Amino acid sequence: MNDLDLMARFRDDVTPMSAPGRDRARARVMAEAAGTAATSRPAIRWTWRLAPVGVLAAALTAVVLVNQSSAPTYGPIAGPSAAGSAATGDHPTASDVLLLAAAEARRAPVLSARPDQFVFTESIAAWGGGTTEMDGTETYRVPVPMTRRIWQSVDGEHDGLLRQVPVDPKGENPLPELADSPIPACGDLPREDCGTASVYRTDLPTEATAMRAYIYNLDRGGQTPDYGAFENIADQLRESYVPPASLGALFEAAATIPGVTVLPARVELAGRTGIAVARADDGFRKELVFDPETYEYLGERLVAVRTTGLGEPAGTVAGYTAQLRVAVVDKPGQLP
């Protein structure tokens, strides 16, 4: 049962709120909680104090009724076949999507782990790029989808494992697995230089303002501050476990980055259709993709927004990672 289902029990004579109206109402509340404005309307300020149940129920029912009567409905987000086309009607903003994703993320149970266990992540990933030929010329390497299963030590003190399987484009026959790749433990390496460190991300902030400062202070790889911060959010999510409070803070921080927009058409990510929030810079657009119904994080894409230096046209998907599942297991090679 969610928050608005509970309200329905108090007033069963009220016409149920539509899904778009519900989402707009919830986004407005989350915007206030995060200190940002999801819409241009005056914000609703919430002060929770002990009060009689009847008074609280009446107040909350009034808020629901106000949002239902005043919130516009979203127009349909176009399907994958209409990529690049504009949707009609009132479209959810990037802030709407990110704050709803944050609210849902914070509701998830914490996945606990012992130091001697392993974070298991399964994904489908494909990343292209340039390759240099023997004559010195560069050609574009088309992304090849791979199913990645990776086991990484929670405390960094145990050897991990990476196992990749090429994805059969026809989906008919399983392809042979590649050789397993061991992931060495940290040993004597400083933890900041160890690839197995911090995959169980208890070190991340849990509040939006602190998270925003954190992602802006990370290395940006030569990118502009705002685009680099947006890419850093995707970096925290890739093949790591981020606890619910920090995951919510990441999405709330993303909602404050200037220039982040929601794409007018749904996108396809490894066989799943999602709604994407994105930021573009220097010829490429980084996208964070969410389930359009549950707002669960599905993964990331990198898309060219103009012809690349290797001649690939605008719209080329340069790479993606589709997150399938994250779990904690006792040893490398074990499936949850």
Rosetta blueprint (number, residue, H / E / L):
1 M L
2 N L
3 D H
4 L H
5 D H
6 L H
7 M H
8 A H
9 R H
10 F H
11 R L
12 D L
13 D L
14 V L
15 T L
16 P L
17 M L
18 S L
19 A H
20 P H
21 G H
22 R H
23 D H
24 R H
25 A H
26 R H
27 A H
28 R H
29 V H
30 M H
31 A H
32 E H
33 A H
34 A H
35 G L
36 T L
37 A L
38 A L
39 T L
40 S L
41 R L
42 P L
43 A L
44 I L
45 R L
46 W L
47 T L
48 W L
49 R L
50 L L
51 A L
52 P L
53 V H
54 G H
55 V H
56 L H
57 A H
58 A H
59 A H
60 L H
61 T H
62 A H
63 V H
64 V H
65 L H
66 V H
67 N H
68 Q H
69 S H
70 S H
71 A L
72 P L
73 T L
74 Y E
75 G L
76 P L
77 I L
78 A E
79 G L
80 P H
81 S H
82 A H
83 A L
84 G L
85 S L
86 A L
87 A L
88 T L
89 G L
90 D E
91 H L
92 P L
93 T L
94 A H
95 S H
96 D H
97 V H
98 L H
99 L H
100 L H
101 A H
102 A H
103 A H
104 E H
105 A H
106 R H
107 R H
108 A L
109 P L
110 V L
111 L L
112 S L
113 A L
114 R L
115 P L
116 D L
117 Q L
118 F E
119 V E
120 F E
121 T E
122 E E
123 S E
124 I E
125 A E
126 A E
127 W E
128 G L
129 G E
130 G E
131 T E
132 T E
133 E L
134 M L
135 D L
136 G L
137 T L
138 E E
139 T E
140 Y E
141 R E
142 V L
143 P L
144 V L
145 P L
146 M E
147 T E
148 R E
149 R E
150 I E
151 W E
152 Q E
153 S E
154 V L
155 D L
156 G L
157 E L
158 H L
159 D L
160 G E
161 L E
162 L E
163 R E
164 Q E
165 V E
166 P E
167 V L
168 D L
169 P L
170 K L
171 G L
172 E L
173 N L
174 P L
175 L L
176 P L
177 E L
178 L L
179 A L
180 D L
181 S E
182 P E
183 I E
184 P L
185 A L
186 C L
187 G L
188 D L
189 L L
190 P L
191 R H
192 E H
193 D H
194 C L
195 G L
196 T L
197 A L
198 S L
199 V L
200 Y E
201 R L
202 T L
203 D L
204 L L
205 P L
206 T L
207 E L
208 A H
209 T H
210 A H
211 M H
212 R H
213 A H
214 Y H
215 I H
216 Y H
217 N H
218 L L
219 D L
220 R L
221 G L
222 G L
223 Q L
224 T L
225 P H
226 D H
227 Y H
228 G H
229 A H
230 F H
231 E H
232 N H
233 I H
234 A H
235 D H
236 Q H
237 L H
238 R L
239 E L
240 S L
241 Y E
242 V L
243 P L
244 P H
245 A H
246 S H
247 L H
248 G H
249 A H
250 L H
251 F H
252 E H
253 A H
254 A H
255 A L
256 T L
257 I L
258 P L
259 G L
260 V L
261 T E
262 V E
263 L L
264 P L
265 A E
266 R L
267 V E
268 E E
269 L E
270 A L
271 G L
272 R E
273 T E
274 G E
275 I E
276 A E
277 V E
278 A E
279 R E
280 A E
281 D E
282 D L
283 G L
284 F E
285 R E
286 K E
287 E E
288 L E
289 V E
290 F E
291 D L
292 P L
293 E L
294 T L
295 Y L
296 E L
297 Y E
298 L E
299 G E
300 E E
301 R E
302 L E
303 V E
304 A E
305 V L
306 R L
307 T L
308 T L
309 G L
310 L L
311 G L
312 E L
313 P L
314 A L
315 G L
316 T L
317 V E
318 A E
319 G E
320 Y E
321 T E
322 A E
323 Q E
324 L E
325 R E
326 V E
327 A E
328 V E
329 V E
330 D L
331 K L
332 P L
333 G L
334 Q L
335 L L
336 P L
